[in-house]
Amino acid sequence: MIKYKFALLSFFCLLECILQGYGHSWLACTDYAEKNGRYYDDDLCRGYARSANELAPRGGTFGLDKGFDYHPIENQPCKTSRNDDTEYDADHRMSVYYPGQQVVLAHPMKNHGSDTCTSRYIPDTGNFIYRGGLNDESDLTLSQFRAELVADLGVKDPPDETSNAYTQYPKPGYQNAPAFCEDTGLSLGTYSFNVPSDLQPGQYTFLWLWEFNNVGDIYTSCFEVNIVSTLAERNSMLSSYGLSNFYEPCGGLTSNFGIAGNTNPGCTETDTGITTSISTTTTTTTTAPATVSTSYTTTTTTTTPAPGETLLALQTSQMGGEINLPLAESGTMRRYISVHWDCPVIASFWNIRVTGYHDVAGSGGVHYDLLHEGNELDSGKFYYHAMFTQPCHLETSPPIATLIRDEA
């Protein structure tokens, strides 16, 4: 039996995560007047998702978890049933688009970004906009929505251990959040896409769908859109709502980096920029025996307080990284591994299969049983992401990974 501490790529404090919960994401704004923005501004939002007036209202804390995230089922793809009289109001309007417009969407990151304060392995496996039919009065099934693709919003690049590209912005897909490391839970993420040029005027229900870990782990938000014929009609309708910001980005790339952003007569700003995240953390690296290396990223390296200072305990609310396995003997077909935290945690794993899970009686800890087999064996490693349900002190309660046995 081989036992060793995790290969920790990073850990960090995230007090907001404790307060705001662990809900995944939703669309907070369906027509946002800034592309690739750093911080959310209520005044830049011109359209809202269904039920935002109740679950993500103007003037509230952006990203505050009030149950707006939703796992859809086939016969209920939207969190709430359609009712235009109650789901929207004067402060939370339906969006107004015109064919060929480049639209920006806004969502809270809810701790699911990939950057120096987390790791390169945070998943993001698909981002899409689908729609119902022209002037439909009721919702379709999830399969029916998926038959009408409006836009493929792209997906993050796969992890590349030779590159720091995962810290650069803009990003494709879900993780386009330049200020993510300033507030991993409540930071702004944005998408952009082109409204199809052949979309007929009228009202449609759009459905945003995000595949998080895999195609079976999905989240949706539904929103109604008024499609008008021209830019002038759009601006006129926005004016009738008391709005005067007619911003539309020009060109550049959409969230799907394979698709160029439209350039239309209404463009007010050319999309030229790539912003780069700024890391303010310091890193200390130590080498453990055999094939296991351990590195920590923290906000301080002070170990002895100066006169008049008090050393504070560094608590961790989220962590992620990789676990490197010792070299397997020739002919090994399966490797049984356990992963244990002394603190209560919700964990996800990649490149390996979870076969068991249980709380450790009396300790407050959590234990996962894992099976490494098939093609995954060739990599010699697997990846994890853990979210603690209460702050954890990793110096006194380090996580442990144990190689139980190999089988031929």
QUIZI-V386725 format. One line per field, one symbol per residue. ss: DSSP state (H for helix, E for strand, C for the rest). psi: psi as a letter, one per 20 degrees, with the letter a starting at -180 (. if undefined). burial: I if it has 24 or more other C-alpha atoms within 12 Angstrom, else O. A space follows every 50 residues. Layout:
ss=???
psi=???
burial=???
This chain:
ss=CEEEECCEEEEECCHHHHHHCCCCCCEEECCECCCCCCCCCHHHECCCCC CHHHHCCCCCCCCCCCCCCCCCECCECCCCCCCHHHHCECCECCEEEECC CEEEEEEECCCCCCCCCCCCCCCCCEEEEEECCCCCCCCCCHHHHHCCEE EECCCCCCCCCCCCHHHECCCCHHHCCCCHHHCCCCCEEEEEEECCCCCC CEEEEEEEEEECCCCCCEEEEEEEEEEECCHHHHHHHHHHCCCCCCCCEE CCECCCCCCECCCCCCCCEECCCCCECCCCCEEEEEECCCCCEEEEEECC CCCCCCCCCCCCCCCEEEEEEEEECCCCCCCCCEEEEEEEECCCEEEEEE CCEEEEEEEECCCCEEEEEEEEEHHHHHHCEEEEEEEEEEEECCCCCCCE EEEEEEEC
psi=ppprqqnohqqrqmhhhghiakqbrrphpjnplppkrhqqohiipiqqrp jhhgimqqiappipokkhqpoqrgjmiqgqqpnhhhiqahimqqqorqpi qoqpqqqqhljkqoahidrijpqojqpqprqarpkqirqrrghggiinpg pojrqqqqpoijqkhijqqrqqbhknnhkgihnhgjrpqqrqrpppijpq qapqpqopppoehaiinqqqpqqqpoprhrgggghgghhhijqjokppqp bbqahoiipqqqorhjpippoiqoqpqppjrqpppqprrcjpqpqporiq jpipqrpiqppqpoqpiqrrbqppqqpqqpiphqppqqppqiqpqpqqqq kqppiqpqqopiijrqpppqpprbhhhhhjrrqqppppiqqpohhimqqp ppogqqq.
burial=OOIIIIIIIIIIIIIIIIOIIIIIIIIIIIIIIIIIIIIIOIOIIIIIII IIIIIIIIOOOIIIIIOIIIIIOOOIIIIIIIOIOOIIOOIIIIIIIIII IIIIIIIIIIIIIIIIIIIIIIIIIIIIIIIIIOOOOIIIOIOOIIOIII IIIIIIIOIOOOOOIIIIIIIIIIIIIIIIIIIIIIIIIIIIIIIIOOIO IOIIIIIIIIIIIOOOOIIIIIIIIIIIIIIOOIIOIIOOOOOOIIIIII IIIIIIIOOOIIIIOIIOOOIOOOOIIOOOOOOOOOOOOOOIIIIIIIIO OOOOOOOOOOOOOIIIIIIIIIIIIIOIOOOOOIIIIIIIIIIIIIIIII IIIIOOOOOOOOOOIIIIIIIIIOOOIIOIIIIIIIIIIIIIIIOOOIII IIIOOIOO
